[in-house]
Amino acid sequence: MSQLTDIMSEKCPKCGVGHVFSKKGNPLLFQIPKMNEHCSECGHKFEREPGYFFGSMYVSYALTIAEMVGVFIISRFVFGLSYVNIVIAIGIISFLLGAFNFRLSRMLWIYMFDGRHKQA
């Protein structure tokens, strides 16, 4: 459970104290999130090699598809919207959650391949 809270609070995968992102980003102001290069607490380098986060795009894609399916189901079956309005709703939600998906996909990627190792 500790790793899940560290992922959601965007903490360092090694020490769990330092922050991975220096700026959260704001889609309404067209600002993208900004990552720190190293952890401020333990000095861990987040991007291990060039292209390290290429795979996080696939994680972001899966998150976006799950959100789109959720918006479709809620829009169609709860609110009874037409398909045109559903497409508009999906577009708005996808735009607004873009920065969140970017950060979450990178955090999941870091924790999948660079998370803390249990010591015996």
N, C-alpha and C positions, 0 to 999 in steps of 0.2 A: 504494500500500500504506500510505502514511503516513496518509491520510484514514481508512482502515479502523481503524487502531490508535487514531487520535484519537476516532473514534466510539465504539469499545468502551471507551476509557478516559475518555470523556465530557469531552473537552477543548473549549475555545473554537474555533469554526469560523474565526475570523480570525487569532488568534495561535498557537493550538495549545498554549498553556501553561496558561491559567486553566481552572478547573473550571466546568461548566455547573450542576451540582447541588451543593447544600450538604448535603443529606440524601438518602441512598439509599432510605429507606423500608423497612418491614418488614411484610409481609402478616400475619405471625403476631401482631404487636402492633397491627395495624390502623393503621399509619402510612403515609402516602403520601409519595412523594419530594417534596423541596422544591428548586425552582430558584432560582438566584441571578438577580437582575434584570440585573446587569451583570457583565462579566468583571473579575476582580480584577487582571488584568495590563494589558489594553489598553482597558478601559472599554466594550467593545462591548455594546450592549443586545440581549439575546437575544429578547425578545418585541417585535417591531418595531411591532405594532399590536394593538389588542384583537381577539381571535379568531384570532390568527396560528396557533395550534396546533390549530385546529379540524380541519384536514386530517390531522393526525397521528393522529386517531382511526381513520381508514381504514387507516393504516399499522399501527396496533396491532391492528385487526381482522384484517388479512391475516396478521400474525405469529401471532395466536392460532389462526386456522384452520390454519395450517401446523403448529403445535404439536399441535393436536387430531388432525390426520390422522396425524402421526408417532406419537402415543401410541396411536391406534387400530390402526395397522399393527403396532406392536411388541406391544401387548397381545393382539391377536387371533392373529397368525401366529407370534409367538415364544413367548408364554406360554400361548396357547390359552384366554384368559379368556372368560367368558360376556359377553353384551352388557350386562347390568346392571353387572357389575364393570368393564367398559370405560367405561361412562358415569360411574361413581364415580371411576375413575382419571383420566379427562379433567377432571372437575370439580375434583379435588384439584390436578392439575398446573396448570390454568388459574388457580386461586386463588393458588397459590404463585408463579407466574411473572408475576402481575399487575403488580407494581412494576417488575420487569425490563422487561416489554413497554412500560409507560408511559415509562420512561427511554429505551429503545432507539428507540421510535417518534418521540419528540421529537427525539432526536439525529439520526435519519435525516432528519426533516423539516427541521431546521436546516441540515444539510449539503446537502440537495437545493436549498434556496432561498437559503442565506446562507453557503455554503462559501467557502473561500479562492479568490481569483482569481489565476490564474497571470499573472505579469508578464514581459514579454519583455525 
